[in-house]
Amino acid sequence: MQTTMDHWTQLLTSTDLHLDGTVVCSAKPSVDVVRARDGDVMVPMTHLGLIDAVGDDATVFLHNLFSNDVKKLGPDAAHWTSFNSPKGRMLASILLWHGEAGYRLALSADLHPALLKKLSMYVLRSKVKLSNAQPERALVGLSSAMLSDRLGAAKLPVPAAPMRTASRDGVTVIRLDARRALVDAPVDRLGDVWGALGAAGVVPAATQAWQWLDVQAGIPVITELTQDDFVAQMLNYELIGGVNFQKGCYPGQEIVARTQYLGKLKKRMYRLTAPASAAPNIGDELYAPAFESQAVGKLVTVVPSPNGGFEALAVMQMQAADGGEIHLGAVDGPKLRLATLPYALDVAQRDA
């Protein structure tokens, strides 16, 4: 029986892309991010894992574990949410929407097996079944300035607005923003979806192209390298709709709420650019002159820039960001530059 990765391997044979574990690689990653910036791309979302939650108690079960209000998630809606440690640190960033018989979760593939096992420990007598959805389902990421037109040309469902979904014939499209969507399809339909998007003028691209788009959108993805490091607000998660402060308890809720209402937030997530010579990596620490040898932050996502060098999302001290001088690896390391995010940071959260 073919696996999801087998299907992807076959589809990628006619492209300049190839699979390396759960990552789709390109011989020319800089070309891929230029395509993502300037044109229409489709990306195999192999770097994300999928979990299904079905059963009479699935809604309440997920609601009691995640940072967002699952009870209020409409049938044609999706939202960001997180699973946190008791200390309020994010163990996984999650996109949640309705599957065929319950809910579907997308999260970093390197966290998928452990999180599925961890969540299963909470089931106990609840009428809910958790399972790996990937033997039957696959995700394709689509980015286009004419998103609705491209979906329509490929005869795929067209969601009405960002963070809405549309389904037809077993295929669900989750619209993330003005130009991006995920196509959630059965693996035996994957070739048809891929071919239809190609016929509509969409070009294949590697994982880093999608990650570059995440950086532009200010969307963090927690991986093994950043797991259990940050409270949700440090990752701007409430600014993208990933936290509901009116819902009941969930793991880490007290810490997340205290951070929000007592103004104890000292760190935020920023977008940075780095020269090619810097060679940054996820998890690298950041420094600022005012803090001397004390690290002020950490890189969360790092991707090649279509303008040369690198772009990154990083959590860092607000005070260091205000100073405007950020260095990689040491106080005298390569200098990084602050860049804009598509949403405003709430500086009212600072600790006076």
Secondary structure, 3 states (H helix, E strand, C coil): CCCHHHHHHHHHCCCCEEEECCEEEECCHHHHHHHHHHCCEEEECCCEEEEEEECCCHHHHHHCCECCCHHHCCCCEEEEEEEECCCCEEEEEEEEEECCCEEEEEEEHHHHHHHHHHHHCCCCCCCCEEEECCCCEEEEEEECCCHHHHHHHCCCCCCCCCCEEEEECCEEEEECCCCEEEEEEEHHHHHHHHHHHHHCCCEECCHHHHHHHHHHHCCCCCCCCCCCCCEHHHHCCCCCCCCCCCCCCCCCHHHHHHHHHCCCECEEEEEEEECHHHCCCCCCEEECHHHCCCCCEEEEEEEECCCCCEEEEEEEEHHHHHHCCEEECCCCCCEEEEECCCCCCCHHHECC
